[in-house]
Amino acid sequence: MATATQEHPVTGDELGVYSCACGHQLRVFGGGRHRIYFDSANLSLDDPVMNGVCPNCGRGLPGKSAS
């Protein structure tokens, strides 16, 4: 049976919150270009931010390219 182990401890930067320069906070899951962002008001996590930009100000999100 395979088991997963955490290779390094979780730091404050990995807790799943991204703060845009405008102050808007987004929940983040994954890493690198595989990040998935959700608006912090979306508690059910059923509507990810798909366009690669902050829903508040339109700035590009890290790991995403705005279309």
C-alpha positions as CSV (number, residue, x, y, z in Angstrom):
1,M,0.0,0.0,0.0
2,A,1.5,3.3,-1.0
3,T,1.5,6.2,1.4
4,A,2.3,9.9,1.0
5,T,4.5,11.9,3.2
6,Q,5.0,15.6,3.4
7,E,8.6,16.4,2.2
8,H,8.7,19.8,4.0
9,P,6.7,21.6,6.6
10,V,3.9,24.0,5.5
11,T,4.9,27.6,5.7
12,G,2.8,30.7,5.8
13,D,3.2,31.2,2.1
14,E,1.6,27.8,1.4
15,L,-1.5,28.1,3.5
16,G,-3.7,28.7,0.5
17,V,-4.2,32.5,0.6
18,Y,-3.0,34.9,-2.1
19,S,-3.3,38.7,-1.5
20,C,-3.4,40.8,-4.7
21,A,-1.7,44.2,-4.8
22,C,-5.2,45.7,-4.5
23,G,-5.8,43.9,-1.2
24,H,-8.3,41.4,-2.5
25,Q,-7.6,37.9,-1.1
26,L,-8.1,34.6,-3.0
27,R,-7.9,31.0,-1.9
28,V,-5.2,29.1,-3.7
29,F,-4.8,25.3,-4.2
30,G,-1.9,23.7,-6.0
31,G,1.4,25.2,-7.1
32,G,3.3,26.7,-10.0
33,R,1.3,26.9,-13.2
34,H,-1.1,24.4,-11.7
35,R,-2.5,26.8,-9.1
36,I,-6.3,27.1,-8.9
37,Y,-7.6,30.4,-7.4
38,F,-11.0,30.9,-5.8
39,D,-12.6,34.1,-4.7
40,S,-12.4,34.2,-0.9
41,A,-16.2,34.8,-0.8
42,N,-16.8,31.5,-2.6
43,L,-16.9,29.3,0.4
44,S,-18.2,26.2,-1.5
45,L,-15.2,26.4,-3.8
46,D,-17.3,25.6,-6.8
47,D,-16.4,28.5,-9.1
48,P,-12.7,28.9,-9.8
49,V,-11.2,32.1,-11.2
50,M,-10.7,31.0,-14.8
51,N,-9.5,34.1,-16.6
52,G,-6.1,34.4,-14.8
53,V,-6.8,37.8,-13.3
54,C,-7.9,39.2,-10.0
55,P,-11.7,39.5,-10.0
56,N,-11.4,42.8,-8.1
57,C,-8.8,44.8,-10.1
58,G,-7.9,42.7,-13.2
59,R,-4.2,42.3,-12.4
60,G,-2.7,39.0,-13.6
61,L,-2.4,36.2,-11.0
62,P,0.9,34.4,-10.5
63,G,1.3,31.2,-12.5
64,K,-1.5,32.3,-14.9
65,S,-1.5,34.1,-18.1
66,A,-4.4,36.6,-18.8
67,S,-6.1,36.0,-22.1
